[in-house]
């Protein structure tokens, strides 16, 4: 099933491009500090609805005595963070403004991770690496705004909330495509809960018929 799902998306992508559906491709800039590439595409199938597909990966390595560059993210960075995700969902929007409009999206995301995490030996008072790997399936919802920069360049500004089965070996961790675990953070502290800020810079790579006619006029 895991092989059939991404294969069906790969087959669907060129079909939508060929059908001349208005298509945006973007990258979530907030994931870059964690050395994570988070790509998202949306295909506007109707006036107020778009199919949304996301994919990306994370690759990050640190030695035991090398502190993370961003200390605020220390709990989310291990000796090795390797993971990849694939998501599919829908986006509902209301293009009422000329330069900005609200949207809401829902996604189902699969995440695979293969990491080397830090465990502490109280006897030797040293760090011992432990290799862990696994797969999680989660769901999320995003609320935000789309802001037009140019006729073909846009920014998504939003906040994504999600849930996936919690990991047993870590409390604080980051899943690409879903965000940061929230356990221990006050009202948002749900075990298995995730929060992800979205600042996505995206480009209108395929214009629909209405856009092309408007340009000719």
Buried (B, 14 or more C-beta within 10 A) or exposed (E): EEEEEEEEBEEBBEEBBEEEBBBBBBBBBBBEBBBBBBBBBBBBBEEEBBBBBBBBBBEBEBEEEEEBEEEEBEBBBBBBBBBBBBBBBBBEBEBEEEEBBBBBBBBBBBBBBEBBBBEEEEEEEEBEEEEBEBEBEBBBBBEBBBBBEEEEBBBBBBEBBBBBEBBEEBEBBBBBBBBBBBBEEEEEEBEBBBBBBBBBEBBBEBBBEEBEEEEEE
